[in-house]
Structures are given as structure tokens and as C-alpha cells.
Amino acid sequence: MTPRRLRPLRAITLVALIALGSAGAHRAGANAITDWNNITTDTILGALPAERGSLSIDFPMVHIAMFDAVNAIDRRYTTYIGRPTTDPHGASQEAAAIAAAYTVLRGNIPSRRAQLDASYASSLAALPAGAGRDRGVAVGAEVGTAVLAWRANDGRLSPVAPYIPGSEAGAYQLTPPAFAAPINGFLPGVRPFALLRASQFRAYGPPALGSERFARDFNETKRLGALNSTERTAAQTETARFYTENPTTYWARNLGTFVAARNLAPTDHARALAQLWVSLGDASIGCFESKYTYNFWRPITAIQTSLDDGNPDTATDAGWTPLAATPPHPEYPAAHGCATGAVAETIQRIFGAETHVVFTSTVAGTVPHEFFQTDAMVEEVIDARVYGGMHYRTSGVHGVRLGRQTAAWVAEHHFRRVKD
């Protein structure tokens, strides 16, 4: 399935309409959820390294808190953590969402307290003063505090041993140009939000180096993912570059815009975002658990190497360079595959497999990508990581599977409608 690329003028019009809808057409309460989704992005990007701000942890925590807070007021879905003791009658859902998100972020990332205090004051000042706002704040603060207590000592801040790269064929090695230490080494030790353990849906493992599958993967990435590839089309190059945006800004903006455009009631809005972020968060935790279990080498290492992989069908090239910079962490499975698989499965379960989705990228020279089926989303991201030269196809396929399995588990155990 091929996604439709929106022409620039049409894309600008569509994004403008979405922005207008999110500003004026949403029901009361949804705007606060959208705003604090954006504030979470800024908070993570400004966090100190020691605080380990993470889209895999902070976004799920914030959105669980906002969901439980607004859901405590109308009680249409099962709770995630628990109901507050504060009487929710007459409470403002918007105030509850604001206080819940603020409490979580202030607890997780103390270096951003001044900015968070200013955003909190501004958000509350936009609401009518009175008992409803005050009671909403009490509900949200209580839920946010409960979420922080639930996630205390979840492994986020546990020390991580220095990574020692392998030296044999197939082992991950530091990659150029920066040869940076691998990132997210702490994630495999983080307690998941919904899964029983990080390894619950561990990926199968990369193909054996001497196998026909590895040779096929190797040669496809070598041909299509090279900086100077003569086989990759202009459209494929744009697709590769589209997915090189910082994942935090990419996912926060696109998930926030997608749900805002549905014009949902506050509790449905909060529930959709919370389910998306819990699924994506746990898929990321599981993905990096698999990455640091297998420690598989990146294409740039495999293609440039002088090591013998034992496969007669993988001819190396010391001068080969990928189109996109290789992220500093082991190759298998593909993290974008894990995340996109989780998002696609969640959208399918909440809104249907043929839901219309438009995602954007801030990378220069890209245009919005339009999908009419969730399967098209995952097929494109698998291709994109090959075209970019940083992954093999099998890694993308297995990553998508891990993400879908994770999202299915979340949907089957959480965010369920309360029966009449």
C-alpha cells in the first residue's frame, strides 16, 4: 500500500484547518490535554541528562494521570491507577487534566519547575475561577501524586554499566560520524506500564549471518540505503528523510494533532492519547530490551567491515555511506518499527483499520504523509529505515510485530469501557 503525499498547498491548508479545529471546535477539557501534551515535549527536551527525560516514560505517565483525572469525573472507563478520594461532583475536567499533568512533570523533571509553574498558572488563569476549578485541581493533583508514587523506583534512574562494543562479526560497534556511546541503555531495566515484563514480547532475533535472509537484507540496504544510491527514487529519499526527525517532537506533535482532529469529548480524548502513549512507551521499553539482548551490528558496520561474516553473498564496501546518520544504539529490532507498530495497532483498535491519518515531519524538503489504512503506516516505516541505510528489512518487520503485540496487550487489559 502506498501512502499519498500531500502537495504543499493542500498540506498547509489541512494543517491550518486542524489547528483551527483544535483551537475552537473541541469540547471543554480537550484543549488542556492538547496543551499539556505540548508542554510535556518542551519539558522533556529541556530536561537535564541526569533526569532522563524520555518519551517512553514521561508521556505515558502524564497521559495516564490526565486520563484518570478526567475519567474520575464522568467515570466512563476503567481507571488505570485508581480513583481519587476527592469528591469529583462539579469538578472541571480541564482543571483536573492541567493539575494532573503539572504534578507529574514537576515531580519527574525538577529542573523545569520554573517553566512548569508559569505554564500551570497560565493554564489555570484561562479557566473560570470557582468551586469547579478548585475541585478539578484537587482531583488532578491527587491523581498526579498517585501516578508518581506508583512509578517510584521503576528503574528509570538506575545506574547503567558502560557499554562495551563487540569486536566479532555481527556485534554492534560504535558508528560514525560521532562514534557516540549507545543511548537508552537504561530502558531495558525500566518497569513497563502495562506489560508484565520488558521481555514479554521480545523479538525473535536477527537472521543468522550466513543465512540467505541476512544476505538479502544486507544487499537491499546496501543498494537502496547508500548516500549515492542510483536505485533509490526521489520519493523514497523523501520517505527516508521524513522519519529522521527527533522522535520526541515527531510523535508528540503527530499523535497530539491526530487525536485533536477527532474532536472528541475530554474523556475520550484523554483515553485515546493515554492508550497511544502507554502502547508506544511499553513498545519502546520492549524494543530496547530486545536491542540490548541481541546487540546486532548496523549496516554501516556490516557493509564497511573487514570482518568475515561467513556469507559468500555479502560483499563489503569500505567506502559505503548511508543516506541518513545511524542512530547510536544496536540495530535489531528497528525502534521506529516498534513505535509505529504500536501506534498503528492502537489507532486500529480505537478508530478502525481504515482511519484517515496525516503525519508531518519538520525535516526540510518533506511533505505531509497521508494514510488511509493503518497497515500502510507500518509498511512505509519499514521501507523508510532501509532507504535511510540504518536498518535491515527484517529488523523493521520484527519491530512492527513487537509494537503490535504490545498495543494489543494494552487494549485487552486497560482503557476498557465501564459496562452499564
Buried (B, 14 or more C-beta within 10 A) or exposed (E): EEBEBBEEEEBEEBBEEBEEBBEEEBBEBBBBBBBBBEBBBBBBBEBEEEBBBBBBBBBBBBBBBBBBBBBBBBEEBEBBBEBBEBEBEEBBBBBBBBBBBBBBBBBBBEBBBEBBEEBBEEBBEEBEEEEBBBBBBBBBBBBBBBBBEBBEEBBBEEEBEEBEBBEEBBBBBBBEEEEEEBEBBBBBBBBBBBBEEBBBBBBBBBBEBBBEEBBBBBBBBBBBBBEEBEEBEEEBBBBBBBBBBEBBBBBBBBBBBBBBBBBBBBBBBBBBBBBBBBBBBBBBBBBBBBBBBBBBBBBBBBBBBEBEBEBEEBEBEEEBBBBBBBBBBBBBBBBBBBBBBBBBBBBBBBBEEEBEBBBBBEBEEBBBBBBBBBBBBBBBBBBBBBBBBBBBBBBBBBBBBBBBBBBBBBBEEBBEEEEE
